[in-house]
């Protein structure tokens, strides 16, 4: 297992203004990621985190592992943010992740 440093940025995008309050709930929940000692928000950049990930396997497998870990964490936000049922299909979280030693950025959406 390798512990790797990461830099992550994200944006929460509702498809319609009527989902803005649900999007705000999601944003608030994401801000609490820095309660995890391995995730730290960067001062003055409210949608950027740095930290460490514990990853397994080859470089390619570690990229997949990083993608899976981040995707799982952000998916959980939808379940834990007390948002309306219709918001699940009308809000996207776009994420760009850069992990030290794993090459180019990893881009995903949830």
C-alpha positions as CSV (number, residue, x, y, z in Angstrom):
1,X,0.0,0.0,0.0
2,X,1.2,3.5,-0.8
3,X,0.2,6.7,0.9
4,X,0.0,9.4,-1.8
5,X,-0.6,13.2,-1.6
6,X,-3.5,14.6,-3.6
7,X,-5.0,17.9,-4.7
8,X,-8.7,17.9,-5.5
9,X,-11.1,20.6,-6.7
10,X,-14.8,20.2,-7.4
11,X,-17.9,22.1,-8.3
12,X,-21.5,21.3,-7.5
13,X,-23.9,22.1,-10.4
14,X,-27.6,21.9,-10.3
15,X,-29.4,21.5,-13.6
16,X,-32.1,24.0,-12.6
17,X,-32.3,26.9,-10.2
18,X,-35.0,25.1,-8.2
19,X,-32.3,22.7,-7.0
20,X,-30.0,25.4,-5.7
21,X,-31.0,24.9,-2.1
22,X,-30.3,21.2,-2.4
23,X,-27.0,22.0,-4.0
24,X,-26.2,24.3,-1.1
25,X,-26.8,21.3,1.3
26,X,-24.4,19.2,-0.7
27,X,-21.8,22.0,-0.7
28,X,-22.1,22.3,3.1
29,X,-21.7,18.6,3.5
30,X,-18.6,18.5,1.4
31,X,-17.0,21.4,3.4
32,X,-17.1,19.0,6.4
33,X,-14.7,16.6,4.6
34,X,-11.9,18.5,6.4
35,X,-13.1,16.8,9.6
36,X,-11.1,13.8,8.3
37,X,-7.4,14.3,9.2
38,X,-6.4,13.1,5.7
39,X,-8.5,15.8,4.0
40,X,-7.7,19.5,4.4
41,X,-9.4,22.5,2.8
42,X,-7.0,25.1,1.4
43,X,-7.5,28.5,3.0
44,X,-9.3,31.0,0.7
45,X,-10.1,28.3,-1.9
46,X,-13.4,26.9,-0.7
47,X,-13.6,24.1,-3.3
48,X,-10.1,22.8,-3.1
49,X,-8.8,20.0,-0.8
50,X,-5.3,18.5,-0.3
51,X,-4.5,15.4,1.7
52,X,-3.4,11.8,1.5
53,X,-5.0,8.7,0.1
54,X,-3.9,5.1,0.9
55,X,-3.8,3.3,-2.5
56,X,-3.0,-0.3,-3.5
57,X,-1.5,-2.0,-6.6
58,X,0.4,-0.8,-9.7
59,X,0.2,2.8,-10.9
60,X,-2.8,2.0,-13.0
61,X,-4.5,0.2,-10.2
62,X,-3.7,3.1,-7.8
63,X,-5.3,5.6,-10.3
64,X,-8.4,3.3,-10.3
65,X,-8.4,3.0,-6.5
66,X,-8.1,6.8,-6.1
67,X,-11.0,7.3,-8.5
68,X,-13.1,4.7,-6.7
69,X,-12.4,6.2,-3.2
70,X,-13.2,9.7,-4.3
71,X,-16.3,8.6,-6.2
72,X,-17.6,6.6,-3.2
73,X,-17.0,9.6,-0.8
74,X,-18.8,12.1,-3.1
75,X,-21.7,9.7,-3.8
76,X,-22.3,9.3,-0.1
77,X,-22.9,13.1,0.0
78,X,-26.1,12.6,-1.9
79,X,-27.3,10.1,0.7
80,X,-26.3,12.1,3.7
81,X,-27.3,15.7,2.7
82,X,-31.1,15.5,3.3
83,X,-31.9,16.6,-0.3
84,X,-35.1,16.1,-2.2
85,X,-35.6,12.9,-4.2
86,X,-35.7,14.7,-7.5
87,X,-32.4,16.4,-6.8
88,X,-30.5,13.2,-7.1
89,X,-30.9,13.3,-10.9
90,X,-30.6,17.0,-11.2
91,X,-27.3,17.9,-9.5
92,X,-23.9,16.9,-10.7
93,X,-20.6,17.1,-8.8
94,X,-17.6,17.6,-11.1
95,X,-14.2,16.6,-9.7
96,X,-10.6,16.9,-10.8
97,X,-8.1,15.0,-8.8
98,X,-4.3,15.1,-9.0
99,X,-2.4,12.4,-7.1
100,X,1.3,12.6,-6.6
101,X,3.2,10.1,-8.7
102,X,0.1,8.9,-10.7
103,X,0.4,11.0,-13.8
104,X,-2.2,13.3,-15.3
105,X,-5.4,14.4,-13.6
106,X,-8.3,12.1,-12.9
107,X,-11.6,13.7,-13.9
108,X,-14.9,12.3,-12.7
109,X,-18.5,13.3,-12.1
110,X,-21.0,12.1,-9.6
